[in-house]
Amino acid sequence: MHVQVHKQIIKQNEQYKRRVDKHCKRVVFKEGDLVWIHLRRERFPVGRFGKLKPRADGPFKVLQRINDNAYKIELPGEYNVSGTFNVANLSPYYDDEADSRVNLSQGGVDDAKSESAVFGNMDYRSMGSSVSE
């Protein structure tokens, strides 16, 4: 009986692990990678935390991989906290400044001409119902 109960417990634990691992964030950083750190209020430097200020800071360099779940991060002295972070508090830094900027102005194109090219010669007066009726 004890063996059957033990097998059932192991089986249930394996099922639970599979369900939980579906939602687990699998991220592995290498030494030298840049990451954002997400900090609680207590871990931010004085004056850097507020309701409207960002909750993440960085990018910072990964100094050492302790294991799959913990990393040593290079922090400036102003933080006065341990440089060891759980992977849940880290997110990868992507240098996509050039891609994120969209050039909205088309280099001297007249907006009125571009609107007429898009909308054609529509008669806007006939689009709405008249108020005088």
C-alpha positions as CSV (number, residue, x, y, z in Angstrom):
1,M,0.0,0.0,0.0
2,H,2.8,2.4,0.9
3,V,4.4,1.8,-2.5
4,Q,1.2,2.5,-4.4
5,V,0.7,5.8,-2.5
6,H,4.3,6.8,-3.2
7,K,3.8,6.1,-6.9
8,Q,0.6,8.1,-7.0
9,I,2.3,11.0,-5.3
10,I,5.2,10.9,-7.8
11,K,2.7,10.7,-10.7
12,Q,0.7,13.7,-9.4
13,N,3.9,15.7,-8.9
14,E,5.0,15.1,-12.5
15,Q,1.6,16.1,-13.8
16,Y,1.7,19.3,-11.7
17,K,5.2,20.1,-13.0
18,R,4.2,19.7,-16.6
19,R,1.2,22.1,-16.1
20,V,3.4,24.7,-14.3
21,D,6.2,24.4,-16.8
22,K,3.9,25.4,-19.7
23,H,3.9,29.0,-18.2
24,C,7.5,29.1,-17.1
25,K,9.7,31.6,-18.7
26,R,12.7,29.8,-20.2
27,V,15.4,32.4,-20.7
28,V,19.1,31.7,-20.5
29,F,21.5,34.7,-20.6
30,K,25.2,34.5,-21.5
31,E,28.0,36.4,-19.8
32,G,28.2,39.8,-21.4
33,D,24.5,40.0,-22.5
34,L,22.6,43.2,-21.7
35,V,19.5,42.9,-19.6
36,W,16.8,45.1,-18.0
37,I,16.3,44.6,-14.3
38,H,12.8,44.9,-12.7
39,L,13.0,46.1,-9.1
40,R,10.7,46.4,-6.2
41,R,10.4,49.7,-4.4
42,E,12.9,48.7,-1.7
43,R,15.6,47.9,-4.2
44,F,15.5,51.1,-6.2
45,P,18.0,53.9,-5.4
46,V,16.5,56.8,-3.4
47,G,14.5,59.1,-5.6
48,R,14.3,56.7,-8.5
49,F,11.0,55.1,-7.7
50,G,7.6,56.7,-8.1
51,K,4.1,56.0,-9.4
52,L,4.8,57.3,-12.8
53,K,8.5,56.3,-13.2
54,P,9.5,53.1,-15.0
55,R,9.8,50.0,-12.9
56,A,12.6,48.6,-15.0
57,D,16.1,50.0,-15.2
58,G,19.1,49.2,-17.5
59,P,20.6,47.9,-19.6
60,F,23.1,46.2,-17.4
61,K,25.7,43.6,-18.2
62,V,25.5,40.0,-17.1
63,L,28.7,39.2,-15.2
64,Q,28.1,35.6,-14.2
65,R,25.6,32.9,-14.6
66,I,25.1,31.2,-11.2
67,N,22.5,28.7,-12.5
68,D,19.6,28.7,-14.9
69,N,17.6,30.7,-12.4
70,A,20.1,33.2,-10.9
71,Y,22.5,35.7,-12.5
72,K,25.1,38.2,-11.2
73,I,24.5,41.6,-12.8
74,E,27.0,44.5,-13.0
75,L,25.2,47.3,-11.0
76,P,26.5,50.9,-10.4
77,G,27.3,51.7,-6.8
78,E,24.2,53.9,-6.3
79,Y,22.0,50.9,-6.0
80,N,23.5,49.6,-2.8
81,V,21.8,46.1,-3.3
82,S,23.1,42.7,-4.1
83,G,23.9,42.2,-7.8
84,T,22.3,38.7,-7.8
85,F,18.9,38.5,-9.5
86,N,16.4,35.8,-10.2
87,V,15.6,35.3,-13.9
88,A,12.0,36.4,-13.3
89,N,13.3,39.9,-12.5
90,L,15.4,40.1,-15.7
91,S,14.3,40.7,-19.3
92,P,16.5,40.8,-22.4
93,Y,17.6,44.1,-23.8
94,Y,17.2,44.6,-27.5
95,D,19.1,47.4,-29.2
96,D,16.4,48.4,-31.8
97,E,16.5,52.2,-31.6
98,A,16.8,52.5,-35.3
99,D,13.8,50.2,-35.9
100,S,11.5,51.8,-33.3
101,R,11.7,55.2,-34.8
102,V,9.2,55.7,-37.6
103,N,9.8,58.5,-40.0
104,L,6.4,60.1,-40.2
105,S,7.3,63.1,-42.4
106,Q,8.1,62.1,-45.9
107,G,10.9,64.7,-46.5
108,G,9.0,67.8,-47.6
109,V,5.9,66.3,-49.2
110,D,2.9,68.6,-48.9
111,D,0.3,67.1,-46.7
112,A,-2.6,68.5,-48.7
113,K,-1.3,67.0,-51.9
114,S,-0.8,63.6,-50.2
115,E,-4.3,63.7,-48.7
116,S,-5.9,64.4,-52.1
117,A,-3.9,61.5,-53.6
118,V,-5.3,59.2,-50.9
119,F,-8.9,60.4,-50.7
120,G,-9.3,61.6,-54.3
121,N,-11.8,64.3,-55.1
122,M,-14.4,63.3,-52.6
123,D,-17.2,65.8,-51.9
124,Y,-17.3,66.0,-48.1
125,R,-20.4,68.1,-48.0
126,S,-22.6,65.3,-49.3
127,M,-21.2,62.8,-46.7
128,G,-23.2,64.0,-43.6
129,S,-26.9,64.8,-43.2
130,S,-27.7,68.4,-43.5
131,V,-28.8,70.3,-40.4
132,S,-31.2,72.7,-42.2
133,E,-33.6,69.9,-43.3
